Amino acid sequence: DLFGHSTGAYVCTHYALAHPHRVRRLVLHGPAGIGAHPQPKVPGQPRRLAGVLPALLGALWWGGHLNFGAIQKLGRVAREPGRRRFHHFQRSRRGNVEDEGELDLLFDYFWTSLCSQPASSDSWVNSFLLFKEGLTEDGSEHFGLYARRPLADESPERLATLPPILLLFGDRDWVWTPSVVRAADEAFPRCTLRVIEHAQHHLYLDRPDEFHKLAAEALAGEGGCAAPGSASV
């Protein structure tokens, strides 16, 4: 059984694709990397800033100047402003952690593991994500970060080898969009969707009781992960 969150869910899914006989079930919490890249613009259609912005941001991202590497370069100067922003962000999103001491511990954990020194996460983020500009399904222009190898681009035959999957999302999760839900429905033949209200990308912080209950049921072969199931909220 494999359980993954965000990019970890992406890694778990690719492991299951590579070794289908070793994985009995998947629990994917706010998985990143499902949706396909936006469609290229029609030739001759004006590009945003004549294409300069995507190229510039892409170069800065790849050079480590926009992700964790940028924070590392600022060093201690960024730590206390980062702590204040972290506290403000947690309070504004009305998460489950309200104690100032616990928020400080959370910030120190994130700072130490991601921002205080160069880490493998820098290379991983760059190798996993890239900037793309194009058109969404409804024809609107979109510019953002996408997986270099979206799960939606895998062949149906390969995706059919995946075990039963439980998808867990918060209803305010930035990853959870209608296009991602459609892509997941098409990509995962045996999938059940559970959406937890009043939660964002970190269910274990926002709604820990519901999160632990669903995760435990799924890993025990209950709650939609033992057999094919239709999406439910």
SVG drawing of the C-alpha trace seen along z (x, -y; Angstrom):
<svg xmlns="http://www.w3.org/2000/svg" viewBox="-21 -42 44 51">
<polyline fill="none" stroke="black" stroke-width="0.4" points="0.0,0.0 1.3,-3.5 0.1,-6.8 1.4,-10.1 0.7,-13.8 1.1,-16.4 4.3,-15.6 4.7,-12.5 1.4,-11.2 2.8,-11.8 5.9,-9.7 3.7,-6.9 1.6,-6.7 4.6,-6.4 6.0,-3.7 2.7,-1.8 2.9,-2.2 6.4,-0.9 5.7,2.0 2.0,2.8 2.4,6.2 4.0,4.6 1.2,2.2 -2.2,3.2 -3.8,-0.2 -3.0,-3.9 -4.2,-6.8 -3.4,-10.1 -3.8,-13.2 -3.9,-16.4 -1.9,-14.8 0.1,-17.1 1.0,-16.3 -2.3,-14.9 -3.5,-17.4 -2.1,-17.7 -0.3,-20.8 -2.4,-23.6 -2.9,-23.5 -0.4,-25.6 -1.7,-28.8 -2.8,-29.1 0.0,-30.2 0.0,-34.0 -2.0,-34.6 -0.3,-37.3 1.8,-35.8 1.9,-37.3 4.8,-39.8 5.8,-38.4 6.8,-35.2 9.5,-36.9 7.8,-36.3 7.5,-32.5 11.1,-32.2 12.4,-34.5 10.5,-32.9 11.5,-29.4 15.2,-30.4 15.0,-31.9 13.1,-28.8 15.6,-26.4 18.5,-28.4 17.0,-28.1 16.2,-31.8 12.4,-31.4 12.0,-28.4 13.6,-27.4 17.0,-28.4 15.8,-32.1 15.0,-31.9 18.3,-30.1 20.2,-33.0 18.4,-35.5 19.4,-33.4 18.6,-34.7 17.2,-38.0 14.2,-36.1 13.6,-33.9 11.6,-36.3 9.6,-37.9 8.9,-34.3 7.8,-33.4 5.3,-36.3 3.9,-35.5 3.6,-31.8 1.6,-32.7 -0.6,-35.2 -1.2,-32.6 -2.2,-29.9 -4.6,-32.2 -6.2,-33.5 -6.9,-30.1 -8.5,-29.1 -6.6,-25.9 -6.7,-23.6 -3.4,-24.8 -4.0,-28.0 -1.5,-27.7 1.4,-30.2 3.9,-27.7 2.7,-24.9 2.8,-27.3 6.4,-28.2 7.3,-24.5 5.7,-24.0 7.5,-27.0 10.9,-25.8 10.3,-22.4 9.6,-23.8 12.4,-26.3 15.0,-23.7 13.9,-21.0 13.4,-23.3 14.8,-26.7 17.9,-26.9 20.3,-25.1 20.5,-23.5 18.5,-20.3 17.5,-17.6 14.1,-19.3 15.7,-22.0 16.7,-19.6 13.4,-17.6 11.2,-20.7 13.1,-21.8 13.1,-18.3 9.4,-17.8 7.8,-21.2 8.1,-23.6 6.3,-26.8 3.9,-26.4 1.7,-29.0 -1.2,-28.0 -5.0,-27.6 -7.2,-25.7 -10.2,-23.5 -12.6,-26.5 -10.2,-28.5 -8.9,-30.9 -5.3,-31.7 -3.3,-30.2 0.2,-30.5 1.5,-28.4 3.4,-25.4 2.8,-21.9 4.4,-18.5 7.0,-17.8 5.4,-14.4 1.7,-14.6 -0.1,-11.5 -2.9,-12.4 -0.4,-11.8 0.2,-8.1 -1.3,-5.5 -4.7,-4.1 -3.2,-0.6 -0.5,-1.6 -3.0,-3.5 -5.3,-0.4 -2.6,1.5 -3.0,-0.9 -4.6,0.5 -7.7,-0.9 -7.2,-4.6 -8.6,-6.9 -8.3,-10.5 -8.4,-13.0 -8.8,-16.7 -9.7,-19.7 -12.5,-21.7 -10.2,-24.8 -7.1,-22.9 -5.3,-24.9 -4.6,-21.6 -8.3,-20.6 -9.8,-22.2 -12.5,-20.9 -10.0,-20.1 -7.9,-18.0 -11.0,-16.1 -11.9,-15.4 -8.3,-14.3 -8.3,-12.0 -11.6,-10.5 -10.2,-9.7 -6.7,-8.6 -7.6,-6.4 -10.0,-3.5 -10.6,-2.5 -10.8,-5.6 -13.0,-7.1 -12.9,-10.8 -13.4,-12.2 -13.6,-15.9 -13.3,-17.3 -15.0,-20.6 -13.2,-23.7 -9.8,-22.3 -6.9,-23.3 -3.8,-21.4 -2.8,-20.0 -5.8,-18.0 -3.7,-16.6 -3.5,-20.2 -6.9,-21.6 -9.1,-18.6 -7.0,-16.0 -9.8,-13.8 -11.5,-13.4 -8.2,-12.9 -7.0,-10.2 -10.3,-8.4 -10.4,-8.3 -6.7,-7.3 -7.1,-4.5 -10.2,-3.1 -8.5,-3.2 -5.4,-1.5 -7.5,1.2 -9.3,1.8 -12.4,-0.2 -13.8,-3.5 -13.6,-3.1 -10.1,-1.7 -10.9,2.0 -12.8,2.1 -13.8,-0.3 -16.1,-3.1 -17.7,-6.2 -16.6,-9.6 -18.3,-10.9 -18.2,-14.0"/>
</svg>
